[in-house]
Amino acid sequence: MRSLVLKSASVLAVSQMVISLLTFLSYRIILGTLTKEEHGELFFVQQLGNFFMVCFAEAGMTTVTLGMVIQHPETERRTIATLFKMRLMLGFVVSVVFVGLAAWYGWQFAPLFALSALGLLIAARSHVLRGVLELKRKARSEQVPAALAALSDAVVLLVFLWFDREHLTTLTVLMWFVLASLPGFLGLLLLDNQWRTIRAAFDRNRALDIIRAAFPVFVVLLMQQAHMLSDAFFLDLFCSKTAVGIYGAASRLMQQSVVLVLLLGQALFPVIARLAVERVEQAQTYMLYGVRASIVMGLAFGLFAAVAVEWLIWLSAGTQYSAYTTEFVLFAFAVVPGFVQTLLLTLTTAIAWQHRNYSIFAVAVVLSLVGNLTLTPLYSTLGAITTKFLSLLGSSVIALRVMGEYCGTTRVMRLSWQALAGLVLCAAWVGGLMIFSPQIPSTLVRFLLTIPIFVGILLLTRLVTRNEWRIILETLESVRKRSRSPVQ
């Protein structure tokens, strides 16, 4: 079982690292070409589109249907066909409603809204139709086809953007997103004769089973997407599209990093879903290890992104965002509670505790509304990002409390204190570097100094024990020796 998790996770890790790099380069072109106002317009349309399409077309059904396919493989074909037809109908209705919103913003926005809806319907990142086509392979922990399809999206998009980089507008960027999603979508449709699978008869009873099982996830997704959209909405309401553009540039940082924890959740989900039925203690162990790994990854990303924030801004957004280092640093550390929240949303569904996610995102929504009504009008983009950090922190505390009911309060409390200590120590190191930056002006030197400090923080908080660190070093040494050995 462990080898299955490692194999699945390794495929996802390699593919997602490549996809993240390609996506990073794509957004570097977009952010370097569009003005802050144009990027604010693009970001707002994408966020609004995500809200409608993910909440009302995806509606949390992919995850629960994956559990059904795993536990009842004999009904796989009928289940996949039923879900695909449901998604197609819902996607069409949502697209019509979404484009109808253009009447409020002005009909000049109609093409933007239409392209965004079409792109989200077939894109890998939304899982509306793509998620259905990936179910058969993912139920067997076969991640390669979905990974290759997503890789195709990223490669084609980068090529389109590169050749059109001198003439990009909000409209053409959305057009390239749509066209780049087509090869991967068609590839998955043809794989395993899935175009025949989705032609199977629609099962009304199966559709009702999916809707009933997905309803708790749907409610959570509604709250989660409202939480994600609220910052951009209130910035647009109280401030300007330029403020939205600055926020969007900083938030791309977290959106790219969340891929790391999403792939971890995808690798763990099938395994925990199986173990939760008969071997609960093993499911608890895998969940604890998964959350601990997400905390370590979040701390690593937040710390090193904050230390090298000047590089990061220049690489990801160009010089026009160089005056907003504080916003980027704060968003970098928001990754830590964001990782915990995102992973536990997936894992609680794997153990059929999706109804317990209500409280997690209710806290996130309430804190977002309070923060955006008080901080955003006063502090603009910085206020919205502070609100995001506080809402993620509050909701992750509730998520860990829910996890404690399943895995044991004592173990989860210990992990929570370790995570908090790690976050405080990482923030203190970044603060110290900012105070003494005149003495250490080189970003490269600060980055290199941070490596042993981070290892020390992990060992001090026992997020990684000495024995685990020794195993890591031995593994790296073994890989190094094999790479240097002559080919036989």
Secondary structure as GFF3:
##gff-version 3
##sequence-region A 1 488
A	DSSP	alpha_helix	2	33	.	.	.	ID=ss1
A	DSSP	alpha_helix	36	53	.	.	.	ID=ss2
A	DSSP	pi_helix	54	58	.	.	.	ID=ss3
A	DSSP	alpha_helix	61	71	.	.	.	ID=ss4
A	DSSP	three_ten_helix	73	75	.	.	.	ID=ss5
A	DSSP	alpha_helix	76	100	.	.	.	ID=ss6
A	DSSP	alpha_helix	102	105	.	.	.	ID=ss7
A	DSSP	three_ten_helix	107	109	.	.	.	ID=ss8
A	DSSP	alpha_helix	110	122	.	.	.	ID=ss9
A	DSSP	alpha_helix	130	133	.	.	.	ID=ss10
A	DSSP	alpha_helix	135	138	.	.	.	ID=ss11
A	DSSP	alpha_helix	144	163	.	.	.	ID=ss12
A	DSSP	alpha_helix	170	190	.	.	.	ID=ss13
A	DSSP	three_ten_helix	191	193	.	.	.	ID=ss14
A	DSSP	alpha_helix	194	197	.	.	.	ID=ss15
A	DSSP	alpha_helix	204	238	.	.	.	ID=ss16
A	DSSP	alpha_helix	241	278	.	.	.	ID=ss17
A	DSSP	alpha_helix	280	307	.	.	.	ID=ss18
A	DSSP	alpha_helix	309	317	.	.	.	ID=ss19
A	DSSP	three_ten_helix	319	321	.	.	.	ID=ss20
A	DSSP	alpha_helix	325	350	.	.	.	ID=ss21
A	DSSP	three_ten_helix	354	356	.	.	.	ID=ss22
A	DSSP	alpha_helix	357	374	.	.	.	ID=ss23
A	DSSP	alpha_helix	376	407	.	.	.	ID=ss24
A	DSSP	alpha_helix	409	435	.	.	.	ID=ss25
A	DSSP	alpha_helix	443	461	.	.	.	ID=ss26
A	DSSP	alpha_helix	466	484	.	.	.	ID=ss27
###
